[in-house]
């Protein structure tokens, strides 16, 4: 048999091997997914819904983690199945407030901030928790800046690590202006709008003075709301706070010396402080809400 006669046979065998490999990979993925689904179903049937605790059920301090960008809607997508938006966190806070075993709350913040509306919803949810007579202590992780600091101001006491990045008191709005690039590329955009402000912040053209004034007023109003929250929570003189609220960030130790946080300490110190405020001696019993595992945890 010649070399030219064996080549089609070799190509066919190689194609079959690729098909088998693809089939095995697909089968492995499906089996992993089904195994993860069974784990979820088993977890939902074997473990009671609601709160979970370290050991037997008894009164203690609830712990709530707020991580990542603060948004109203959760992160969507296959790999972000465990993400939660502001409404879900607000509902968790409400359940914790109504739980008779929960005597106080430590909110562990590790967030650079986020949208104004979502931040304010979490802030007011924590204030309602405090209105029940139960204390709230904020514990800052790597970063609790901008909206992360806004949320912390709802607490009775704020604890930060010495190296925590916090502050960034302010509001920002930005959008690209690409009209110069479009002019260079000789691309024209046809825009039909009902009013002169409908395409405000459009990247297809420059901003007018009237638009800039309108947006600056909106940003300033949101900033005033942020400023008032910090001023009420921290009791810092307005003139001093104005210097601290120009968008700059501070380390935890710098924030402590400026009155933006109460204590320099880790999560454990915040937990003990919450227990003390709740009248619990020693290390408080920790209560957390049972969460659902994400897809990466199930396939891990």
C-alpha positions in Angstrom: 0.0 0.0 0.0 1.4 3.4 -0.9 1.8 6.5 1.3 -1.0 8.2 -0.6 -3.4 5.3 0.1 -2.8 5.3 3.9 -3.3 9.0 4.5 -7.2 9.0 4.4 -7.2 6.1 6.9 -5.0 8.0 9.3 -7.1 11.1 9.0 -10.3 9.1 9.7 -8.7 7.5 12.8 -7.6 10.9 14.1 -11.1 12.3 13.6 -12.6 9.4 15.6 -10.1 10.0 18.5 -11.1 13.7 18.6 -14.8 12.7 18.6 -14.3 10.3 21.5 -12.3 12.9 23.5 -15.0 15.5 23.0 -17.7 13.0 24.0 -15.8 12.1 27.2 -15.3 15.7 28.1 -18.9 16.5 27.6 -20.0 13.4 29.6 -17.6 14.4 32.5 -19.1 17.9 32.6 -22.6 16.6 32.7 -21.8 14.1 35.4 -20.1 16.9 37.5 -23.2 19.1 37.0 -25.6 16.4 38.0 -23.5 15.6 41.1 -23.5 19.3 42.1 -27.3 19.4 41.6 -27.7 16.4 43.9 -25.5 18.1 46.5 -27.8 21.2 46.4 -30.9 19.1 46.7 -29.4 17.1 49.6 -28.4 20.2 51.3 -31.8 21.7 51.0 -33.5 18.6 52.4 -31.1 17.8 55.2 -30.3 21.3 56.6 -33.1 23.5 57.9 -33.6 26.7 56.0 -32.7 30.1 57.5 -29.9 30.7 60.0 -27.0 28.4 60.8 -24.8 28.6 63.8 -21.4 27.5 65.2 -22.7 24.6 67.4 -26.1 24.2 69.1 -28.7 27.0 68.7 -28.4 29.6 71.4 -28.4 33.4 71.5 -25.5 35.1 69.8 -24.3 37.7 67.3 -25.2 37.4 63.7 -22.5 38.0 61.1 -23.2 39.4 57.6 -20.7 39.7 54.8 -21.0 42.5 52.3 -18.4 42.0 49.6 -17.6 43.4 46.2 -19.3 46.2 44.3 -22.6 47.3 45.9 -25.4 46.9 43.3 -29.1 46.6 43.2 -29.1 43.5 40.9 -26.9 40.6 41.6 -24.1 39.6 39.2 -25.5 37.4 36.5 -23.9 34.6 34.6 -23.0 30.9 35.0 -20.0 31.5 37.1 -21.7 34.1 39.4 -24.6 31.9 40.6 -24.0 32.8 44.2 -24.0 36.6 43.8 -26.6 38.7 45.7 -27.9 42.1 45.0 -29.0 44.8 47.6 -32.6 43.5 48.0 -31.5 40.0 48.9 -29.1 41.5 51.5 -31.8 43.8 52.9 -34.1 40.7 53.3 -31.3 38.9 55.2 -30.9 41.8 57.6 -34.7 41.8 58.2 -34.7 38.1 59.0 -31.8 38.6 61.3 -33.6 41.4 63.1 -36.7 39.2 63.6 -34.7 36.1 64.8 -35.0 35.9 68.6 -31.6 34.3 68.9 -29.9 37.2 67.3 -28.8 39.7 69.9 -26.7 41.9 67.7 -25.0 42.1 64.3 -21.5 42.4 62.9 -21.5 43.5 59.3 -18.2 42.6 57.7 -17.5 45.1 54.8 -15.1 44.4 52.0 -16.3 46.7 49.3 -15.0 49.7 47.2 -18.5 51.1 47.0 -21.2 51.0 44.3 -24.4 52.6 43.2 -26.0 55.2 45.3 -29.5 53.7 45.5 -28.3 50.2 46.5 -25.9 51.6 49.1 -28.7 53.7 50.7 -31.0 50.6 50.8 -28.4 48.7 52.8 -27.7 51.7 55.1 -31.4 52.0 55.9 -31.8 48.3 56.5 -29.0 48.4 59.1 -30.6 51.4 60.7 -33.9 49.5 61.0 -32.0 46.7 62.6 -30.7 49.1 65.2 -34.2 50.5 65.8 -35.1 47.1 67.2 -32.7 47.8 70.1 -30.0 45.4 68.8 -26.5 46.8 68.2 -24.6 46.8 64.9 -20.8 46.8 64.7 -19.1 47.4 61.3 -15.9 45.5 60.7 -13.8 46.6 57.7 -11.7 44.1 55.7 -9.3 45.1 52.9 -11.3 48.0 51.7 -14.5 49.8 52.9 -14.5 52.9 50.8 -17.1 55.2 49.3 -20.4 53.2 49.5 -18.6 50.7 51.8 -17.9 53.5 54.3 -21.5 54.9 53.8 -22.9 51.5 55.0 -20.5 51.4 58.0 -21.9 54.7 59.2 -25.2 52.9 60.0 -23.4 51.0 62.8 -23.1 51.8 66.5 -19.3 51.3 66.2 -16.9 51.0 63.3 -13.8 48.8 63.5 -11.0 48.8 60.8 -7.8 47.0 60.4 -4.8 49.3 60.6 -4.2 48.7 56.9 -7.8 48.9 55.7 -8.4 51.3 52.9 -11.4 53.5 53.8 -12.9 56.9 53.3 -13.4 58.1 49.7 -16.3 60.2 50.9 -17.8 61.6 47.7 -19.7 60.9 44.5 -18.5 60.6 41.0 -20.1 60.3 37.5 -18.1 59.8 34.3 -18.6 58.8 30.7 -16.2 58.7 27.7 -16.3 61.5 25.1 -15.3 59.9 21.8 -16.7 62.4 19.4 -13.1 63.4 18.3 -12.4 59.8 17.4 -15.6 59.6 15.4 -14.8 62.8 13.6 -11.3 61.5 12.8 -12.9 58.3 11.4 -15.5 60.3 9.6 -18.4 58.5 11.4 -21.6 60.5 11.8 -24.3 59.5 14.3 -28.0 60.2 13.7 -29.8 60.8 17.0 -33.6 61.3 17.3 -34.6 62.4 20.8 -37.7 63.8 22.5 -35.8 66.5 24.6 -32.4 68.2 24.6 -31.2 66.2 27.6 -32.3 62.7 26.5 -28.8 61.8 25.2 -26.9 63.4 28.0 -23.5 61.8 28.5 -23.6 60.5 25.0 -20.1 59.5 23.8 -21.0 60.6 20.3 -20.7 64.4 21.0 -19.3 66.8 23.5 -21.1 67.9 26.7 -22.8 71.3 26.7 -22.4 73.8 29.6 -26.1 73.4 30.4 -25.7 69.6 30.7 -22.6 69.9 32.8 -24.4 72.2 35.2 -27.4 69.8 35.5 -25.2 66.8 36.2 -23.0 68.7 38.7 -26.2 69.7 40.6 -27.3 66.0 40.8 -23.8 64.8 41.9 -23.7 67.6 44.5 -27.1 66.6 45.9 -26.0 63.0 46.3 -22.8 64.2 47.9 -24.7 66.3 50.4 -26.8 63.2 51.4 -23.5 61.3 51.9 -21.9 64.1 53.8 -25.0 64.4 56.2 -24.9 60.7 56.9 -21.3 60.8 57.9 -21.7 64.1 59.9 -24.6 62.6 61.9 -22.8 59.3 62.5 -19.4 60.6 63.4 -20.2 64.0 65.0 -17.3 65.6 63.3 -17.4 69.4 62.9 -18.6 70.3 59.4 -15.5 72.4 58.6 -13.2 69.5 59.6 -15.4 66.9 57.7 -15.4 69.0 54.6 -11.6 68.6 54.4 -11.9 64.8 55.0 -14.7 64.4 52.4 -12.9 65.4 49.2 -12.8 61.8 47.9 -9.4 60.9 49.4 -8.8 57.5 51.0 -7.2 56.7 54.4 -5.6 53.7 56.1 -7.5 52.3 59.0 -5.1 53.9 61.5 -5.4 57.3 59.7 -9.2 57.1 59.7 -9.1 56.3 63.5 -7.0 59.4 64.2 -9.4 61.6 62.2 -12.5 60.2 63.9 -13.8 58.3 60.9 -13.7 55.0 62.7 -13.9 54.1 66.4 -11.3 51.3 66.8 -8.4 49.8 65.0 -9.0 46.0 65.2 -9.8 42.9 63.4 -13.0 40.9 63.0 -12.6 39.2 66.4 -12.4 42.6 68.2 -15.6 43.7 66.4 -17.3 40.5 67.4 -16.4 41.0 71.0 -17.5 44.6 70.9 -20.9 43.6 69.5 -21.3 41.0 72.2 -20.5 43.5 74.9 -23.0 46.0 73.5 -25.6 43.2 73.5 -24.8 42.2 77.1 -23.1 38.9 76.2 -20.0 38.0 78.3 -17.1 36.3 76.6 -16.9 35.4 73.0 -20.4 35.5 71.5 -22.0 32.6 69.7 -21.8 33.3 65.9 -24.9 33.1 63.8 -24.8 33.2 60.0 -27.5 32.8 57.4 -27.1 29.5 55.5 -26.1 30.3 51.9 -26.3 28.2 48.7 -23.0 27.0 47.2 -21.8 28.5 44.0 -21.2 26.5 40.8 -17.4 26.6 41.4 -17.8 25.2 44.9 -20.0 22.4 43.6 -17.6 21.5 40.8 -14.5 21.9 42.9 
